[in-house]
Amino acid sequence: MAAVLAAVSLSACSTIGYYGQLARGQYHLLASRRPIARVVADPATDPALRARLELASQARAFASDRLALPRNASYTTYADLERPYATWNVFAAAEFSVEAVTRCYPIVGCLAYRGYFDRASADAEGTRLRELGLDTWIGGSAAYSTLGWFADPVLNTMLRWDDDELAGTIFHELAHQRLFAKGDTQFNESFATFVQQEGLRQWRETRGVPAERGSRSRHDEEFDQLVLDARARLRALYATALPADEMRLRKGEEIERLRRDYRELRDSRWGGSGAYDDWINSEINNAKLLPFGLYRRWVPAFAALFETQGRAWPAFYAAAAEIARLDAAARSQALSALHD
C-alpha cells in the first residue's frame, strides 16, 4: 500500500497545474455572479428562474434569522455556469482496499477526493490514477463552497433540485462556514447534514408544509446502508491473505451481491422504483463506494447534541465547536458517546 500511495504523489509541475485550474475555475465562477435581487427585478428574467431565486433568497434569510448561520454575502448572488455540475470529484482506492487515497490541501486538510472545475481535467486525472493500478470513480457535484473565503453564489446547477433540496443545500453549505474541522470529512459533512435536516424541518414548519419524511429520503437511507454493508464485507475480504486472483474473484462476487440486494430491495419494498438503477448497473469498484457514509456517519450524534443543548442553535454550535477542537481520536470517542 505504501508504494501505491507514494506513486500517486504529485510532482511540482502537476501541483502547479492543479492549483492553476482551481484558480481559473474559481475566477470564472466569481466573475459570473449577479445579485439575486437584480436578476429577480429584471423583466427579462424567465419566470421559473425568478421563482427559484426568490425561494433561495427566502431560505438564505431564514438560515441567518432562525438557524443562526453566518450572515454574509454568500448565496445572495446567482451564477449560471452553463454546465451540469459545479465540480467533478475524483475518488481513488487501491484494488484491494476500501480506504481512500487522500489528498491534502493547505486550508481544508486531507480529503478523500480531488476536485476539478472541468470534466476533461477530472477524466485525465482518473486515467492517470487507473494507469497506476488504482480503482477510480468520478462524481459530479452541483454545489460548491469556499467555506466563506469568498461570497459563494447560488448556482444554476442547484436550481434543478426541488424546493426542499435547494433550501437544504443553502443551510448545508452555510453550516460549513459556521464550523469546519480541518481534515475530518465525516465530522464536517455529518455536522452540515444535521443542520440541513433539522433546518429543513423548521423551514417546512414555518411555511406550513407537513414535516413527515417522504419515501425518497427513506430510499436514500436504505440504499446508503446497502452500500455500507457491501463495503464492510469487502473490507473484511481485503483483510484476508488470499492470493490476488482469488481476491479479485471474490471482490467481483461481492459487487454482484450488492446488485442483487439492490434489485430485491427495489422490487420488494420500493414498488419497483429504480432511482439508483443507473448507479447500480454501471461499473462498481472500491472508489465508487467511498462517498457513502461521509455525510451521515455522525448525524445521530449531532441530533443528540442538539437535544442536550435545549435545541438552541448557538449553544449547539458552541458544543459542536468544543468537539471539533479535540484530536481525531477524542473527537470520534465523544461523538460515539453521543450516538450511544
C-alpha positions in Angstrom: 0.0 0.0 0.0 2.8 2.4 0.9 4.2 2.0 -2.6 0.9 2.7 -4.2 0.4 5.9 -2.1 3.8 7.1 -3.0 3.1 6.5 -6.6 0.2 9.0 -6.7 2.2 11.8 -5.1 2.1 14.8 -7.3 5.1 16.3 -8.9 5.8 20.1 -8.6 4.6 20.7 -12.1 1.4 18.8 -11.7 0.7 20.5 -8.4 1.1 23.9 -10.1 -1.2 22.8 -12.9 -3.9 21.6 -10.4 -4.0 24.8 -8.5 -3.9 26.7 -11.7 -7.2 25.1 -12.9 -8.6 25.8 -9.4 -7.8 29.5 -9.7 -9.2 29.7 -13.2 -12.4 27.9 -12.3 -12.9 30.0 -9.1 -12.3 33.2 -11.0 -14.9 32.2 -13.7 -17.4 31.3 -11.0 -17.0 34.5 -9.1 -17.0 36.6 -12.3 -20.3 35.0 -13.3 -22.1 36.3 -10.2 -25.1 38.7 -10.4 -27.0 40.0 -7.4 -30.2 37.9 -7.0 -32.2 41.0 -6.3 -31.2 42.4 -9.6 -31.9 39.2 -11.5 -35.4 38.9 -9.9 -36.2 42.6 -10.7 -35.1 42.2 -14.3 -38.3 42.0 -16.5 -36.4 39.8 -19.0 -35.8 37.1 -16.3 -37.6 33.8 -17.0 -40.5 33.5 -14.5 -39.4 30.0 -13.5 -35.9 31.2 -12.7 -37.3 34.2 -10.8 -39.4 31.9 -8.6 -36.5 29.6 -7.8 -34.3 32.6 -6.9 -37.0 34.1 -4.7 -37.2 30.9 -2.8 -33.4 30.8 -2.5 -33.5 34.3 -1.0 -36.1 33.3 1.5 -34.1 30.3 2.6 -31.0 32.4 2.8 -32.7 34.9 5.2 -34.2 32.0 7.2 -30.7 30.5 7.6 -29.4 33.6 9.4 -32.6 34.7 11.2 -33.7 31.3 12.5 -30.7 28.9 12.3 -28.0 31.3 13.5 -25.9 30.6 10.4 -23.5 33.2 9.1 -25.0 36.5 7.9 -22.8 37.5 4.9 -23.0 37.8 1.1 -22.9 34.1 0.4 -25.9 32.9 -1.6 -27.2 36.4 -2.3 -25.9 36.3 -5.9 -26.6 33.9 -8.8 -24.2 32.4 -11.3 -25.0 30.4 -14.4 -22.0 28.2 -15.1 -23.6 26.8 -18.3 -22.7 23.2 -17.3 -24.5 20.5 -15.4 -22.1 20.4 -12.4 -20.1 22.9 -10.4 -17.2 20.5 -10.0 -16.2 16.9 -10.6 -14.6 15.0 -7.8 -12.1 12.2 -8.4 -12.0 9.3 -5.9 -9.3 6.7 -5.8 -8.6 3.5 -3.8 -6.2 0.6 -4.2 -7.6 -2.5 -5.9 -7.9 -4.4 -2.6 -8.9 -1.6 -0.2 -11.9 0.5 0.6 -9.8 3.3 2.1 -9.5 6.4 0.1 -6.2 7.6 -1.4 -6.4 11.0 0.4 -5.2 14.4 -0.9 -4.1 17.1 1.4 -4.5 20.9 1.0 -3.3 23.9 2.9 -6.7 25.2 4.2 -9.1 22.2 4.5 -6.6 19.5 5.3 -6.8 16.0 3.8 -9.8 14.9 1.8 -11.0 11.7 0.2 -11.1 13.2 -3.3 -9.6 15.8 -5.6 -12.0 18.3 -7.2 -11.9 19.8 -10.7 -13.9 22.6 -12.3 -13.9 20.9 -15.7 -14.7 17.3 -16.6 -11.8 16.9 -19.0 -9.3 17.6 -16.3 -11.1 15.2 -13.9 -11.1 12.5 -16.6 -7.4 13.0 -17.2 -6.6 12.6 -13.5 -8.9 9.5 -13.4 -7.0 8.0 -16.3 -3.6 8.7 -14.6 -4.7 7.0 -11.4 -6.1 3.9 -13.3 -2.8 3.5 -15.0 -1.2 3.3 -11.6 -3.5 0.3 -10.8 -6.0 2.2 -8.7 -9.8 1.9 -8.7 -11.2 5.3 -9.6 -14.6 7.0 -9.8 -15.6 10.5 -10.9 -18.7 12.1 -9.5 -20.3 15.4 -10.3 -21.2 17.9 -7.6 -23.9 20.5 -8.1 -23.0 22.6 -5.1 -19.7 24.3 -4.2 -18.4 26.2 -1.2 -15.3 28.1 -0.4 -16.1 27.9 3.4 -16.7 31.6 3.5 -13.4 32.7 1.9 -15.5 34.2 -0.9 -19.2 35.1 -1.3 -20.4 31.9 -2.8 -23.3 32.2 -5.3 -26.4 30.2 -5.8 -25.6 28.2 -9.0 -27.7 27.1 -11.9 -26.6 23.6 -11.1 -28.5 23.8 -7.8 -31.8 25.0 -9.3 -32.7 21.7 -10.9 -33.4 20.4 -7.4 -36.8 20.6 -5.7 -37.6 23.3 -3.2 -36.5 21.3 -0.2 -33.2 20.3 -1.6 -32.4 23.8 -2.8 -33.1 25.3 0.7 -31.4 22.4 2.5 -28.3 22.8 0.4 -28.0 26.5 1.3 -28.3 25.5 5.0 -25.7 22.8 4.5 -23.1 25.0 2.8 -23.6 27.8 5.3 -23.1 25.2 8.1 -19.6 24.5 6.7 -18.9 28.2 7.1 -20.1 28.1 10.7 -17.9 25.2 11.7 -15.2 23.2 9.9 -12.8 20.7 11.4 -9.7 20.6 9.2 -9.1 17.1 7.7 -12.2 15.4 9.2 -14.6 14.8 6.3 -17.1 12.7 8.3 -17.3 15.2 11.1 -17.8 18.1 8.7 -20.3 16.5 6.4 -22.3 14.9 9.2 -22.5 18.2 11.1 -23.7 20.1 8.0 -26.1 17.3 7.1 -27.7 17.5 10.6 -28.0 21.3 10.2 -29.5 20.8 6.8 -32.1 18.2 8.0 -33.1 20.0 11.2 -33.1 23.3 9.4 -35.3 22.0 6.7 -37.7 20.6 9.3 -38.0 24.0 10.9 -38.2 25.7 7.5 -41.1 23.5 6.4 -42.8 24.0 9.7 -42.7 27.8 9.4 -44.1 27.5 5.8 -47.0 25.2 6.9 -45.6 22.3 4.9 -46.1 18.8 6.5 -43.0 17.7 8.3 -43.2 14.0 7.5 -40.3 12.5 5.6 -41.0 11.3 2.1 -40.3 7.9 0.6 -37.3 9.3 -1.3 -35.5 10.1 1.9 -36.2 6.6 3.2 -34.9 5.1 0.0 -31.8 7.2 0.2 -31.0 5.9 3.7 -31.8 2.3 2.8 -29.6 2.4 -0.3 -26.8 4.0 1.7 -26.9 1.2 4.2 -26.9 -1.4 1.4 -23.7 0.1 0.0 -22.1 0.4 3.5 -22.9 -3.3 4.2 -21.2 -4.2 0.9 -18.2 -2.1 1.8 -17.9 -3.7 5.2 -17.9 -7.2 3.6 -15.2 -6.0 1.1 -13.1 -4.6 4.0 -13.2 -8.0 5.7 -12.3 -9.7 2.5 -9.3 -7.5 1.9 -8.1 -8.2 5.4 -7.5 -11.9 4.4 -4.4 -13.4 2.9 -6.0 -14.7 -0.2 -4.0 -14.8 -3.5 -4.6 -11.8 -5.7 -6.5 -13.8 -8.4 -8.9 -15.3 -5.8 -9.3 -12.0 -4.1 -10.2 -10.4 -7.4 -12.8 -13.1 -8.0 -14.3 -12.7 -4.5 -14.4 -9.0 -5.0 -16.5 -9.4 -8.2 -18.8 -11.7 -6.3 -19.4 -9.1 -3.6 -20.2 -6.5 -6.2 -22.7 -8.8 -7.8 -24.3 -9.5 -4.4 -24.7 -5.7 -4.0 -26.5 -5.6 -7.3 -28.8 -8.5 -6.4 -29.5 -7.0 -2.9 -30.4 -3.7 -4.5 -32.8 -5.2 -7.0 -34.5 -7.2 -4.3 -34.9 -4.1 -2.2 -36.2 -2.1 -5.1 -38.8 -4.7 -6.2 -39.9 -5.9 -2.8 -40.1 -2.7 -0.8 -39.9 0.3 -3.2 -42.6 -0.9 -5.6 -40.1 -1.1 -8.5 -38.9 2.5 -8.2 -35.5 2.5 -9.7 -33.8 5.8 -8.7 -30.5 4.0 -8.4 -30.7 1.8 -11.4 -28.1 3.8 -13.4 -25.6 3.7 -10.5 -26.0 0.0 -9.8 -25.9 -1.0 -13.5 -22.7 0.9 -14.3 -19.2 -0.1 -13.2 -18.8 -0.5 -9.4 -15.4 -0.5 -7.8 -13.8 0.4 -4.4 -13.6 4.1 -5.3 -17.2 4.3 -6.2 -18.1 3.1 -2.7 -16.0 5.8 -0.9 -18.5 8.7 -0.7 -21.1 6.6 1.2 -21.1 7.3 4.9 -19.3 10.6 4.6 -22.4 12.6 5.0 -24.4 10.6 7.6 -21.9 8.8 9.9 -22.4 11.2 12.9 -25.8 12.7 12.1 -27.5 10.8 15.1 -24.7 12.1 17.4 -25.3 15.7 16.3 -29.0 15.2 16.7 -28.4 14.1 20.3 -26.1 17.0 20.9 -28.8 19.4 19.7 -31.2 18.0 22.2 -28.7 18.2 25.1 -28.3 21.9 24.3 -32.1 22.6 24.6 -32.5 22.7 20.8 -30.9 26.1 20.8 -28.7 26.8 17.8 -26.0 29.0 19.3 -25.5 26.6 22.2 -25.4 23.6 19.8 -22.8 25.3 17.6 -20.6 26.1 20.7 -20.8 22.5 21.9 -20.0 21.1 18.4 -17.0 23.5 18.2 -15.7 22.1 21.5 -15.8 18.6 20.0 -14.2 19.9 16.8 -11.2 21.2 18.8 -10.4 17.7 20.1 -7.9 15.5 18.4 -9.2 13.0 15.9 -9.4 10.0 18.4 -11.0 12.0 21.2 -13.5 13.6 18.7 -14.6 10.2 17.5 -14.9 9.0 21.1 -17.1 12.0 22.0 -19.4 11.5 19.0 -19.7 7.8 19.7 -20.7 8.5 23.3 -23.4 10.9 22.0 -24.6 8.3 19.4 -24.9 5.6 22.1 
